Amino acid sequence: MPYVEERPGKRGSSWRVRWKLANGQWSGGVTANEHTGEKFTSEDEAYEYGLVQETMIRLNLRIDKERPPTVGEWSRTWYAGLALEPSTMKTYRSLLENHILPRWETHRLDEVLAEEMDPWERGMVRAGYASRTAQDARRLLNNMLGDAIPRYLSVNPAARKRGKGRKGTRRVEAYQRAAKVWPSPLEVLLVAERAELVGGDEDLALMLITKAWTGLRWGEVLALSPEQLLGGGMLDINRKIYELSGFYLGWPKDGSLREIDVPLFLDEALQELAGRARMCTCTTRDEELPPVDGAELVEWCPGGKYLFLTGERGHYQRGHFSTRVMRPAADGVYPGRMDRGKARPARPVLADVAVYGPAPERGRAQVLEGEYAWPGRPVHWPWPYAVVGEPFDPPRGRGRPNWSAWPESERAHLVSWLPIRPGLTPHGLRHGHQTWMDDTGIKKTLKVERMGHEDTSMSGRYGHPTEGMREQLREVLQAMWENAIAERFRLWPTSQVPILDRELAAWREGRANKVISRISPRNSRRARSA
């Protein structure tokens, strides 16, 4: 409650009022209205004024009288107080330096107007930036200005107002966010098979299969080492690899340390791979990483043995992997790109079917064989020789086959790969794993633990995975693998990828169980009809 006191004077008494601030301390006393400058003429008037100020404080509508800093000054103070992953800090810094500060740096916080937010965001898109980049920049400004309340601001001008904009557009965007592309088990096999053929790196197919059958995050898969194989079908997920002008090791996202179950086929494959694990080429760096609270593990990768490395024994880069491996494997097309300021069109992934005879089925891996072949790789040419929708004219020379020198009857028959799951990303494999578990009735307690999430509900606090739940999950995942191999065999009985060809060999020799189980019937039908 306000505190009012009378102040006698030669020209009559005046009234002074003080009120409680948000921190519980008393304000400095005032004897007049701060906006009009008129003095209080009675005790009641001063008391009512104090009540209004306390109400404004409770509603976060009263701010200090001091002049707010500029956006640039506040951004430096705000950024210095963050304690996030170094990769996240780098992203924030990039958004600040390239999008927020060039427009708002000299504006004081109370000079940033809400009506200027939408034109600024749309302007970034018109300038050629992706819509996601513009949204991220505004979201970061919203977070930064939100922390200036109530000291410097009463409302956040960067906040999006409800009920504004085109309803149809918002609904379409919400649908697109919810409709994340996820694969069936068969589609994972086909994409993984193509990925190894396109990428040419050893064990690339097994890396994607591991990600799909465990639901691990991208950095958690890259960080897998022989020491994390606990035996008995268990993996210890205790670290993650992050990209930041190099690679550094840190805790899994949100501290989600956990041990997860893996099916029999994957446990055997990973154990075999661990016996020939390679050392990465990383070396210790003198440059210090930004500090992260409670993250003693954060350090530049000093070099060590990992299960999944590139052919040059480096770590996979997310952007490069998506463009050069994931998109052609899932879409059947190398995406268009800019090369030294010149637009390079999208081009199909070409394959030779002369070895196999008939036209290719969906997902079949065709690879040139013979003395002119690129062993283990599809036929693909550098930019811009092959263009989607245009006739293909193989190039001459440059150390590649001279197609025109071959007799017409012996020339290779080139075809384009058909898409398997357009738009599928490595993260989509994690979505698929969660969906597989939902579809087969795996208990929520085990799903939450496996995905590295946190369930703060009452059932989450008191529920715990049992050995029966774990055994059920291992059996389900093993059955999904066997079903996918059976369906892959129906498409073509051999594979250029060793891990798949070994499984297909059992079917070719009649040693496999040819009864497909009832696991995940919806996914199987979708894969066959796609």
C-alpha positions in Angstrom: 0.0 0.0 0.0 1.2 3.6 -0.7 2.7 5.6 2.1 1.5 9.3 2.4 3.0 11.9 4.6 2.2 15.6 5.1 5.0 18.2 4.6 4.2 21.5 6.3 5.5 24.7 4.6 5.3 28.4 4.8 2.7 28.5 2.1 0.7 25.6 3.4 1.0 21.9 3.6 1.9 19.6 0.7 1.6 15.9 0.4 4.3 13.4 -0.4 3.6 9.8 -1.5 5.9 6.7 -1.9 4.9 3.3 -3.2 6.4 -0.3 -3.3 8.5 -1.1 -6.3 8.7 -4.5 -8.1 11.8 -5.4 -6.0 10.0 -4.7 -2.7 11.7 -1.5 -1.9 10.1 1.9 -1.5 10.2 4.4 -4.3 11.6 7.9 -3.8 8.8 10.2 -2.6 7.0 12.5 -5.1 4.9 15.6 -4.2 3.3 16.1 -7.7 2.0 14.1 -10.6 5.0 13.0 -12.7 3.1 13.6 -16.0 1.3 16.9 -15.4 3.6 18.4 -12.7 0.6 19.4 -10.6 1.1 19.1 -6.8 -1.2 17.0 -4.7 -3.8 19.1 -2.9 -5.0 16.5 -0.5 -4.0 13.3 1.2 -6.5 11.3 -0.7 -5.2 12.6 -4.1 -1.7 11.5 -3.2 -2.8 8.2 -1.9 -4.8 7.4 -5.1 -1.8 8.4 -7.2 0.3 5.9 -5.3 -2.3 3.1 -5.8 -2.2 3.7 -9.6 1.6 3.4 -9.7 1.5 0.1 -7.7 -1.2 -1.2 -10.1 1.0 -0.3 -13.1 3.9 -2.1 -11.6 1.9 -5.3 -11.1 0.8 -5.1 -14.7 4.3 -4.4 -16.0 3.1 -1.0 -17.4 5.4 1.3 -15.4 9.0 1.7 -16.6 11.9 3.6 -15.1 12.3 7.3 -16.0 15.9 6.8 -17.1 16.5 7.1 -20.8 16.5 3.6 -22.4 19.7 2.5 -24.2 20.0 2.0 -27.9 19.3 -1.4 -29.4 23.0 -1.8 -30.1 23.9 -1.1 -26.5 21.2 -3.4 -25.1 22.1 -6.2 -27.5 25.7 -6.3 -26.2 24.5 -6.4 -22.6 21.9 -9.0 -23.4 24.2 -11.2 -25.5 26.9 -11.2 -22.9 24.5 -12.6 -20.4 23.5 -15.7 -22.4 24.8 -19.1 -21.6 23.8 -21.3 -24.6 25.6 -23.8 -26.8 28.5 -22.2 -28.7 26.8 -23.1 -32.0 23.6 -21.4 -30.9 25.6 -18.3 -29.8 27.2 -18.2 -33.2 23.7 -18.3 -34.9 22.5 -15.5 -32.6 25.6 -13.4 -33.4 25.1 -13.8 -37.1 21.5 -12.8 -36.9 22.4 -9.7 -34.8 25.2 -8.6 -37.0 23.6 -9.2 -40.4 19.9 -8.4 -39.9 19.0 -6.8 -36.6 21.8 -4.2 -35.9 22.0 -2.8 -39.4 18.4 -1.7 -39.1 17.9 -1.0 -35.4 21.3 -0.4 -33.8 21.0 3.4 -33.3 17.3 3.3 -32.2 16.6 3.6 -28.5 14.5 0.8 -27.2 11.4 3.0 -26.8 11.8 4.2 -30.4 11.3 0.8 -31.9 7.7 0.8 -33.2 5.5 -2.3 -33.5 4.1 -1.1 -36.9 7.6 -1.2 -38.3 8.1 -4.9 -37.6 6.1 -6.5 -40.4 7.6 -4.3 -43.1 11.1 -5.0 -41.8 10.5 -8.8 -41.8 9.0 -8.8 -45.3 11.8 -6.6 -46.5 14.4 -9.3 -45.7 12.5 -11.8 -47.8 12.3 -9.3 -50.7 16.0 -8.8 -50.4 16.5 -12.5 -51.2 16.8 -14.1 -47.7 14.8 -17.2 -46.9 11.5 -16.8 -45.0 12.9 -18.9 -42.2 15.9 -16.4 -41.8 13.5 -13.4 -41.6 11.4 -15.2 -39.0 14.4 -16.2 -36.9 15.7 -12.6 -36.9 12.4 -11.2 -35.7 12.1 -14.0 -33.1 15.5 -13.1 -31.8 14.7 -9.4 -31.6 11.4 -10.4 -29.8 13.4 -12.3 -27.2 15.9 -9.5 -26.7 13.3 -6.8 -26.3 11.2 -9.0 -24.1 14.0 -9.0 -21.6 14.0 -5.2 -21.5 10.5 -5.3 -19.8 9.7 -3.8 -17.4 12.9 -1.8 -16.8 12.9 0.0 -20.2 9.8 -1.0 -22.0 6.1 -1.5 -21.1 5.3 -3.7 -24.1 7.3 -5.7 -26.6 7.1 -4.0 -30.1 8.5 -7.1 -31.9 5.8 -9.5 -30.6 3.5 -10.9 -33.2 -0.1 -9.8 -32.7 -2.8 -12.4 -32.9 -5.5 -12.1 -35.4 -3.3 -10.2 -37.9 -2.3 -11.4 -41.3 -3.9 -13.8 -43.7 -5.5 -16.7 -42.0 -5.1 -19.0 -44.9 -1.4 -18.4 -45.0 -1.0 -19.1 -41.3 -3.0 -22.3 -41.6 -0.9 -23.5 -44.6 2.4 -22.7 -42.7 1.1 -24.6 -39.6 0.2 -27.6 -41.8 3.6 -27.6 -43.4 5.3 -27.5 -40.0 3.2 -30.4 -38.8 3.6 -32.5 -42.0 7.2 -33.4 -41.4 8.4 -35.9 -44.0 9.1 -39.3 -42.3 9.9 -42.6 -44.0 8.8 -46.2 -43.6 11.5 -48.9 -42.8 11.7 -49.9 -46.5 12.2 -46.3 -47.6 15.0 -45.9 -45.0 16.8 -48.9 -46.6 16.4 -47.6 -50.1 17.5 -44.1 -49.2 20.5 -45.4 -47.2 21.5 -47.7 -50.1 21.5 -44.8 -52.5 23.3 -42.5 -50.0 26.3 -44.8 -49.8 26.4 -45.1 -53.6 26.2 -41.4 -54.1 28.5 -40.4 -51.2 30.9 -43.2 -51.8 31.9 -43.2 -48.1 32.2 -46.5 -46.3 29.4 -47.4 -43.8 27.3 -44.4 -44.9 24.3 -46.7 -45.3 24.8 -48.1 -41.8 25.0 -44.5 -40.4 21.5 -43.7 -41.7 20.1 -47.0 -40.7 21.5 -46.5 -37.2 19.8 -43.1 -37.0 16.5 -44.4 -38.2 16.4 -47.4 -35.9 17.6 -45.5 -32.8 16.0 -42.1 -33.2 19.3 -40.4 -32.3 19.9 -36.8 -33.2 22.3 -35.9 -36.0 25.2 -34.9 -33.7 24.6 -37.9 -31.4 25.1 -40.3 -34.3 28.3 -38.5 -35.4 29.7 -38.7 -31.9 29.3 -42.5 -31.6 32.5 -44.2 -30.6 33.4 -47.9 -29.8 33.3 -47.1 -26.0 29.6 -46.3 -26.2 28.7 -49.8 -27.2 27.8 -51.4 -23.9 27.0 -54.9 -25.2 23.8 -56.7 -24.7 22.0 -54.5 -27.2 22.6 -51.2 -25.3 24.1 -47.8 -26.4 25.4 -45.1 -24.0 24.4 -41.7 -25.4 26.7 -39.4 -23.4 27.9 -36.8 -25.9 27.2 -35.0 -29.1 29.2 -33.3 -31.9 28.4 -29.7 -32.8 29.6 -27.6 -35.8 31.2 -24.3 -35.1 33.9 -23.4 -37.7 35.1 -26.9 -36.9 33.7 -29.6 -34.6 33.5 -29.6 -30.8 32.1 -32.2 -28.3 29.4 -31.3 -25.9 26.6 -32.9 -23.9 23.5 -34.1 -25.8 20.8 -31.5 -26.2 19.1 -30.4 -23.0 21.5 -32.7 -21.0 19.6 -35.8 -22.3 22.2 -38.4 -21.2 20.6 -41.9 -21.6 21.2 -45.5 -22.4 19.0 -46.9 -25.3 18.2 -50.4 -26.6 19.2 -51.5 -30.1 17.8 -54.5 -32.0 20.0 -57.6 -32.6 20.9 -56.9 -36.2 22.1 -53.3 -35.4 24.0 -54.4 -32.3 25.9 -57.0 -34.4 26.6 -54.5 -37.2 27.9 -51.8 -34.8 30.1 -54.3 -32.9 31.7 -55.4 -36.2 32.2 -51.7 -37.2 33.7 -50.9 -33.8 36.5 -53.4 -34.5 37.6 -51.3 -37.5 36.8 -47.9 -36.2 39.0 -45.1 -37.6 40.7 -42.1 -36.0 39.3 -38.7 -37.1 41.7 -36.0 -38.4 40.8 -33.4 -35.8 43.6 -31.9 -33.7 43.7 -29.9 -30.5 43.0 -26.2 -31.0 44.3 -23.3 -28.9 41.2 -21.2 -29.6 38.8 -21.2 -26.6 35.2 -22.0 -26.9 32.6 -19.6 -25.4 31.8 -20.8 -21.8 28.6 -22.7 -21.2 27.2 -23.1 -17.7 27.6 -26.7 -16.4 29.1 -28.0 -19.6 32.5 -29.2 -18.6 32.6 -31.6 -21.5 32.5 -28.8 -24.1 35.9 -28.9 -26.0 37.2 -28.9 -29.5 37.3 -32.4 -30.9 40.9 -33.5 -30.1 40.8 -36.5 -32.4 39.7 -40.0 -31.5 38.0 -43.1 -32.8 34.5 -42.8 -34.2 32.1 -45.2 -35.9 31.0 -42.9 -38.7 33.5 -40.7 -40.6 33.8 -39.5 -44.1 36.2 -41.2 -46.6 38.8 -38.6 -45.6 38.2 -39.4 -41.9 36.5 -36.2 -41.1 33.1 -35.5 -39.5 30.1 -35.0 -41.8 28.9 -31.5 -42.3 25.1 -31.1 -42.1 24.8 -28.7 -45.0 27.2 -30.5 -47.3 25.6 -33.9 -46.5 22.1 -32.6 -47.3 23.1 -31.2 -50.7 25.5 -33.9 -51.9 24.0 -37.0 -50.3 20.5 -36.8 -48.8 18.8 -34.8 -51.5 19.9 -37.0 -54.5 19.3 -40.1 -52.4 15.8 -39.2 -51.4 14.7 -37.0 -54.3 16.7 -38.6 -57.1 17.9 -35.1 -58.1 20.9 -33.0 -57.2 19.5 -29.6 -56.1 20.2 -26.4 -58.0 22.8 -24.0 -56.5 24.7 -20.9 -57.0 28.3 -21.4 -58.2 30.4 -18.2 -58.3 27.4 -16.1 -58.9 26.0 -18.3 -61.6 22.8 -20.3 -61.1 23.4 -24.0 -61.7 20.1 -25.9 -62.5 19.0 -29.1 -60.7 20.2 -32.3 -62.4 19.1 -35.9 -62.1 21.1 -38.7 -60.7 21.8 -41.0 -63.7 22.3 -44.7 -63.6 23.1 -47.5 -66.1 20.6 -50.3 -66.4 22.3 -52.2 -69.2 23.7 -54.7 -66.6 20.3 -55.5 -65.2 18.2 -55.6 -68.4 14.7 -54.3 -67.7 13.7 -50.8 -66.7 14.5 -50.0 -63.1 12.0 -50.5 -60.3 11.6 -47.8 -57.6 14.6 -47.6 -55.4 16.7 -50.1 -57.3 20.4 -49.1 -57.2 21.9 -49.2 -60.7 25.7 -48.8 -60.9 28.0 -48.9 -63.9 30.2 -52.0 -64.0 33.2 -52.8 -66.1 36.5 -51.1 -66.8 34.8 -47.7 -67.4 32.9 -47.7 -64.2 33.2 -45.6 -61.1 33.2 -48.5 -58.7 30.2 -48.3 -56.3 28.9 -45.1 -57.6 26.0 -44.1 -59.9 26.8 -42.4 -63.2 26.8 -38.7 -62.4 28.4 -35.7 -64.1 29.6 -32.3 -62.9 27.5 -29.2 -63.4 25.9 -28.3 -65.8 25.9 -31.3 -68.1 22.7 -33.0 -67.0 19.5 -30.9 -66.5 16.1 -32.1 -65.4 13.8 -32.4 -68.4 16.4 -32.0 -71.0 18.1 -34.7 -73.2 21.4 -36.0 -71.7 24.5 -35.7 -73.8 27.5 -37.4 -72.1 30.6 -35.2 -72.0 33.7 -36.1 -73.9 37.2 -36.5 -72.4 38.1 -35.3 -68.9 39.2 -38.8 -68.0 35.7 -40.2 -68.3 34.3 -42.8 -70.8 34.1 -41.7 -74.4 30.5 -42.8 -75.0 30.5 -42.0 -78.7 33.3 -44.5 -79.3 31.2 -47.4 -78.2 29.1 -49.3 -80.7 25.5 -48.3 -80.5 24.5 -51.8 -79.4 26.9 -51.7 -76.5 26.3 -48.2 -75.2 25.1 -47.9 -71.6 21.4 -47.3 -71.1 21.1 -44.3 -68.8 18.0 -43.6 -66.7 17.2 -41.2 -63.9 16.6 -42.4 -60.4 13.0 -42.0 -59.3 12.3 -40.2 -56.0 11.8 -42.3 -53.0 10.8 -39.9 -50.3 11.0 -36.3 -51.6 11.9 -33.8 -48.9 13.3 -36.4 -46.4 16.0 -35.0 -44.2 18.3 -36.8 -41.6 16.0 -35.2 -38.9 13.1 -36.8 -40.6 14.5 -40.2 -39.7 14.0 -39.2 -36.0 10.4 -38.3 -36.8 10.0 -41.7 -38.4 11.4 -43.6 -35.4 8.9 -41.9 -33.1 6.1 -42.7 -35.5 7.1 -46.3 -35.7 7.0 -46.6 -31.9 3.6 -44.9 -31.8 2.3 -47.2 -34.5 3.4 -50.4 -32.7 2.2 -49.5 -29.2 5.5 -48.9 -27.4 4.9 -47.4 -23.9 5.2 -43.7 -23.5 7.7 -44.0 -20.6 10.2 -45.8 -22.8 9.6 -43.6 -25.8 10.3 -40.4 -23.8 13.5 -41.9 -22.4 14.7 -43.1 -25.8 14.1 -39.8 -27.7 15.9 -37.9 -25.0 12.8 -35.8 -24.0 11.6 -34.9 -20.5 8.1 -35.8 -19.2 7.2 -33.6 -16.2 3.7 -35.0 -15.8 2.7 -37.1 -12.9 2.8 -40.3 -14.9 6.3 -39.3 -16.2 7.6 -38.8 -12.7 6.4 -42.2 -11.4 6.6 -44.3 -14.5 9.8 -46.3 -15.4 10.8 -48.5 -18.3 10.9 -52.3 -17.5 12.9 -55.0 -19.1 9.6 -56.3 -20.6 9.1 -53.0 -22.4 12.7 -53.0 -23.6 12.4 -56.5 -25.0 9.2 -55.6 -26.8 10.9 -52.7 -28.4 13.9 -54.7 -29.5 11.6 -57.3 -31.0 9.5 -54.7 -32.9 12.6 -53.0 -34.3 14.1 -56.4 -35.4 10.9 -57.4 -37.1 10.8 -54.0 -38.9 14.3 -54.6 -40.2 13.4 -58.2 -41.4 10.3 -56.9 -43.1 12.1 -54.1 -44.9 14.8 -56.6 -46.1 12.1 -58.9 -47.5 10.4 -56.1 -49.3 13.8 -54.9 -50.7 14.4 -58.4 -52.0 11.2 -58.3 -53.9 12.5 -55.2 -55.7 15.9 -56.6 -56.6 17.8 -59.6 -55.1 21.3 -57.9 -54.9 22.8 -54.7 -53.7 26.0 -52.8 -54.2 26.0 -51.9 -50.5 27.7 -54.7 -48.4 25.5 -54.5 -45.3 22.3 -54.9 -47.4 23.7 -57.5 -49.8 24.7 -59.7 -46.8 21.1 -59.6 -45.7 19.7 -60.2 -49.2 22.1 -63.2 -49.6 20.0 -65.1 -47.0 16.9 -64.7 -49.2 18.8 -65.6 -52.4 20.0 -68.8 -50.7 16.6 -69.6 -49.2 17.8 -69.3 -45.6 15.5 -66.4 -44.6 12.0 -66.6 -43.1 9.8 -65.6 -46.0 6.8 -64.8 -43.9 6.4 -61.1 -43.4 5.1 -60.2 -39.9 2.3 -57.9 -39.1 4.6 -55.1 -37.7 3.7 -51.7 -39.1 1.3 -52.8 -41.8 0.4 -49.2 -42.7 4.0 -48.2 -43.4 4.6 -51.3 -45.6 1.5 -50.6 -47.7 2.5 -47.0 -48.1 6.0 -47.9 -49.3 4.7 -50.4 -51.9 2.1 -48.0 -53.3 4.4 -44.9 -53.4 
